């Protein structure tokens, strides 16, 4: 297996070899303060962005098209748009399918490292040769400024505790990967005023762990994130940071901040035809081992079951519909709910038309979870076939209870939240 064919790890390979990221891992187990994930944003080139989500069999269908367009593709990677090891079943199934069909293909994953230690044996068996881990701090006091929460096991941990566990798991990941002979690249997001002074410490620690390559990535401002007010680091700062880090670990200088659905050679313009092929494959029906039953209902494929959630911070159902500027959309087809989209709510002021527009915006959702709602939007949305629950609690816990028909009396919102006299569903919004 020729490691010189990996364009991300070897700049000399960029001209001759292409790579493809298969977006099969939607869930993420941490929330970074610099991240605002979007799944349908074709104009942004940064990690965490994908135009669609694919199931493993759909990814393989798409990969056939990629190989036809780019026969020089040497690497198949999984980099999200969530984290590969928050989605181990999808990740490992896809890698196994790629290995079986394209045995000479280099396999690569990019992770935050939190869930990775549990799957080291499987990565070795699949002959994954390259792994990238994002390490933004090696000091918990700095880490707690970077992460809003970390979900470890079944608990969502606050910044201080979450950052400490995340760093411990990252170190365990790197040690385990190196012990298995897997090449490790570490990505460090340079956040001005947060960790730019700390990159040298990260590099020194990574050198002690025998990391092969360090990629100091300039922070990309994301509207809607907690760090949206922070400016992108300028070239002078990045030059100084890399010069310091290079004293410990070899540097990657040719990173293009790849999307989770990147394809082609590094630096190539997006292939719009391939992008459309990928979008088309997201609707591919799952192959059946037996002849499919005729579609007597004439409805075709059913859309995944989805719910819309009004939430302030993305963890709790805790927002009145009238004051929600956007709704979070969750796919609940899998065992764990998957955050798939953020939908802006229509601007206040158009009365009934506002709620009719909202009903159309979330017509793929069977349920709406809110902490409060006025009578007018309740009536309009209900008539459009959307069930409404007024509840308070952790989003994942509420969805799990609803999906499994569990008693939710303890989650029912006991008091209506009245924001103002206009918060009665008139369409004028909350002040």
Protein Blocks (a to p, Z undefined) as FASTA:
>chain_A
ZZklpmklmmklmmmpccddddfbfbccbdcfkbccdfbdfkbccehiafbdcdfklmmm
mmmmmmmmmmmbcbdcdebjbdfklmmmlmmmmmmmmmmmmmmbccddddehlmmmmmmm
mmmmnopabdcdddfbfbfklmmmmpmbdcehjbccdfklmmmmmmmmmmmmmmmmmmno
pacdddddddehklmmmmmmmmmmmmmnopabdcdddddddehiaklmpccddfklmmmm
mmmmmmmbccdfkbghiafkbgcjehiacdfklmmmmmmmmmpccddfbdcdddfkonop
adddddddddfkopaccbdfklmmbdcdddfkbmbdcdfbdcddddehilmmmmmmmmmm
mmmbcbdcdfbdcfklmmmmmmnopacdddeddfklmmmmmmnopafklmpcfbdcdfbf
klnononopZZ
